[in-house]
Amino acid sequence: MKESRVQDILVSLSALQYRRMDLHEFCAAVVSVHQLEALDRWEQHARSAYEYFEKEVNRAIVIDELASELGLSPSVPLHVILQDWIRYTDGKLSFLGFVKLLHGMSSRSLSKMR
């Protein structure tokens, strides 16, 4: 994937600046992280995407909502597993959580938690 394609994707998201993007829309819009990681400036692109996502128009995420999106069972101790995904100060997704969400969780780790 060309680096210019990443910029095109970020520019196309600018249409969302006047409304909120929900978690389902965001997950559907994510391009293959593994392709992006092959780029020299992956970290910079990830930070730019996170900063865009982090703007005030994005609401705090509820751990239960995140767990549901990941398909985790209600019996899983969510606060233990997802503790580094959410910032305690404001309840928003941390950069680490953002990157992990982009990657998704491996089927192996998900099957261990179910």
TORDREN-480675 format. One record per residue (C-alpha): residue in one letter; x, y, z. Coordinates in steps of 0.1 Angstrom, whole numbers, plus 2048, in hexadecimal, padded with zeros to 3 digits. Example, Ala and Ser with C-alpha at 12.3 -4.5 7.8 and 13.67 -1.06 7.14 Angstrom:
2
{rec "A", {87B, 7D3, 84E}}
{rec "S", {889, 7F5, 847}}
//
This chain:
114
{rec "M", {800, 800, 800}}
{rec "K", {80D, 822, 7F7}}
{rec "E", {812, 83D, 812}}
{rec "S", {7FD, 855, 7FD}}
{rec "R", {7E0, 83D, 801}}
{rec "V", {7E1, 842, 826}}
{rec "Q", {7DE, 867, 822}}
{rec "D", {7C1, 862, 80A}}
{rec "I", {7AF, 84E, 824}}
{rec "L", {7B5, 868, 83F}}
{rec "V", {7A8, 883, 828}}
{rec "S", {789, 86F, 820}}
{rec "L", {782, 86E, 845}}
{rec "S", {780, 894, 846}}
{rec "A", {75C, 892, 83C}}
{rec "L", {755, 885, 85F}}
{rec "Q", {762, 8A4, 870}}
{rec "Y", {73E, 8B1, 875}}
{rec "R", {72F, 891, 883}}
{rec "R", {73A, 875, 899}}
{rec "M", {747, 854, 88D}}
{rec "D", {73B, 837, 8A1}}
{rec "L", {750, 819, 8AA}}
{rec "H", {741, 803, 88E}}
{rec "E", {747, 81D, 873}}
{rec "F", {76B, 821, 87F}}
{rec "C", {772, 7FC, 87F}}
{rec "A", {763, 7F9, 85C}}
{rec "A", {779, 815, 850}}
{rec "V", {79A, 807, 85C}}
{rec "V", {7B2, 7FC, 841}}
{rec "S", {7C9, 7DE, 846}}
{rec "V", {7E1, 7E8, 862}}
{rec "H", {7F9, 7CD, 857}}
{rec "Q", {7FD, 7DF, 835}}
{rec "L", {802, 801, 846}}
{rec "E", {81C, 7F3, 85E}}
{rec "A", {832, 7EB, 840}}
{rec "L", {835, 811, 83A}}
{rec "D", {853, 824, 847}}
{rec "R", {83D, 83D, 859}}
{rec "W", {823, 825, 868}}
{rec "E", {827, 834, 88B}}
{rec "Q", {821, 857, 87E}}
{rec "H", {802, 84C, 86A}}
{rec "A", {7F5, 839, 888}}
{rec "R", {7FA, 858, 89E}}
{rec "S", {7E9, 86F, 885}}
{rec "A", {7CB, 857, 883}}
{rec "Y", {7CA, 856, 8A9}}
{rec "E", {7CB, 87B, 8AC}}
{rec "Y", {7AE, 87E, 893}}
{rec "F", {79B, 864, 8A6}}
{rec "E", {7A3, 875, 8C7}}
{rec "K", {793, 896, 8BE}}
{rec "E", {778, 8A2, 8D6}}
{rec "V", {75C, 897, 8BF}}
{rec "N", {765, 873, 8C8}}
{rec "R", {755, 867, 8E8}}
{rec "A", {763, 852, 904}}
{rec "I", {761, 82D, 8FD}}
{rec "V", {751, 815, 916}}
{rec "I", {765, 7F6, 91D}}
{rec "D", {746, 7E1, 91A}}
{rec "E", {741, 7EF, 8F7}}
{rec "L", {765, 7E8, 8ED}}
{rec "A", {762, 7C4, 8FB}}
{rec "S", {742, 7BF, 8E7}}
{rec "E", {753, 7CB, 8C7}}
{rec "L", {76F, 7B3, 8CD}}
{rec "G", {757, 796, 8D4}}
{rec "L", {762, 790, 8F8}}
{rec "S", {74C, 77C, 90F}}
{rec "P", {73B, 78E, 92C}}
{rec "S", {74D, 776, 943}}
{rec "V", {76F, 784, 939}}
{rec "P", {77F, 79C, 953}}
{rec "L", {77E, 7BA, 93B}}
{rec "H", {78F, 7D4, 951}}
{rec "V", {7AD, 7BD, 955}}
{rec "I", {7B0, 7B4, 930}}
{rec "L", {7A8, 7D6, 921}}
{rec "Q", {7B8, 7EC, 93D}}
{rec "D", {7D3, 7FA, 926}}
{rec "W", {7BB, 801, 90A}}
{rec "I", {7A7, 81C, 91C}}
{rec "R", {7B5, 83C, 92D}}
{rec "Y", {7A8, 83E, 951}}
{rec "T", {7A9, 864, 950}}
{rec "D", {78D, 868, 937}}
{rec "G", {782, 846, 92C}}
{rec "K", {78E, 84A, 908}}
{rec "L", {7A1, 831, 8F4}}
{rec "S", {7C7, 834, 8FA}}
{rec "F", {7E0, 834, 8DD}}
{rec "L", {7E9, 810, 8E6}}
{rec "G", {7C5, 806, 8E7}}
{rec "F", {7BF, 817, 8C5}}
{rec "V", {7DC, 804, 8B5}}
{rec "K", {7D0, 7E3, 8C5}}
{rec "L", {7AD, 7EA, 8B8}}
{rec "L", {7BB, 7F0, 895}}
{rec "H", {7CD, 7CF, 897}}
{rec "G", {7AF, 7BD, 8A6}}
{rec "M", {7B6, 7A1, 8BD}}
{rec "S", {7C3, 780, 8B0}}
{rec "S", {7AA, 764, 8AF}}
{rec "R", {7C1, 751, 8C6}}
{rec "S", {7C0, 76C, 8E1}}
{rec "L", {79A, 770, 8DC}}
{rec "S", {794, 74A, 8E0}}
{rec "K", {7A7, 74A, 901}}
{rec "M", {791, 766, 90E}}
{rec "R", {76F, 757, 904}}
//
